[in-house]
């Protein structure tokens, strides 16, 4: 199935609206997870799907500080013998 760009945008807008209107959806919990106050594992499937999209958008805008943090984390993992393939990357 192939959609125009406009149709794709409308589709995902409807999906997003449906998720946000789902029973039990808690936007506050999503924001808490994005700020690191709670684990994303505490989110229900609807909240987690919103979290994943928002987290990806945030990471696309990562600045020098974020890139340095994740480089340092990757270096520590390699030094500890963690195989990046085991991390799903």
C-alpha angles and dihedrals in degrees: 000000000000124000131190116246090256092050090048091052092049091048094052092044089057091046091050093047091050091052094048090049094048116121111266095014108150116194090187091062090051091053091046090054092047089053091048094245092123134019117261084232087074092064123097117238094268093048091045092054090053090045091053093051094046093044091052091050091050092049091050087061094047114149131209093280093055093044090050091049094052092044089053090047091050091049090052091049092050090048089052090052098253111157110223089218088063089059094056094248 
